Amino acid sequence: MKANTFNICPTCIHRDTCVLTTQKSQVWSCSEYDESSTKVNQINIKKNAQPEMAMA
């Protein structure tokens, strides 16, 4: 059987402790999904890390 190319489990930070399913090769959507480090997340963190300007 061909592997699901849309499987999200390999990039989920909960993969090792997940008890929602044993069929991890078949998951393409999950309400408990938290993505591990990616370029998109790193870019968003850099944008949000800028200091706020304050008026004195």
C-alpha positions in Angstrom: 0.0 0.0 0.0 1.3 3.5 -0.9 2.1 5.8 2.0 -0.1 8.8 2.6 1.8 11.9 1.3 -0.3 14.2 3.4 0.4 12.5 6.7 0.9 15.1 9.4 2.1 12.8 12.2 5.9 12.9 11.4 6.0 16.7 12.1 3.8 16.6 15.2 5.5 17.2 18.6 3.1 14.8 20.3 3.8 11.8 18.0 5.7 9.8 20.6 3.0 10.2 23.3 -0.1 10.4 21.2 -2.9 8.0 22.1 -5.6 9.3 19.7 -4.8 6.6 17.1 -2.4 3.8 16.4 -3.0 4.4 12.6 -0.5 7.3 12.5 0.3 6.6 8.8 -3.3 7.5 7.9 -3.7 10.9 9.7 -4.2 14.0 7.6 -6.1 16.1 10.1 -6.0 16.3 13.9 -7.3 18.7 16.5 -4.4 17.9 18.8 -1.8 18.6 16.1 1.1 20.9 17.1 3.7 21.3 14.4 7.4 21.0 15.3 9.9 23.6 14.2 9.5 24.7 10.6 10.6 27.7 8.6 7.1 29.2 8.8 7.1 29.1 12.6 10.6 30.4 12.8 9.7 33.4 10.6 6.6 34.2 12.7 8.7 34.0 15.9 11.3 36.4 14.5 8.5 38.9 13.5 6.9 38.7 16.9 10.2 39.0 18.7 10.7 42.7 17.7 10.7 45.1 20.7 7.6 47.3 21.2 8.1 51.1 21.0 7.0 53.0 24.0 6.4 56.7 24.5 8.0 58.2 27.6 
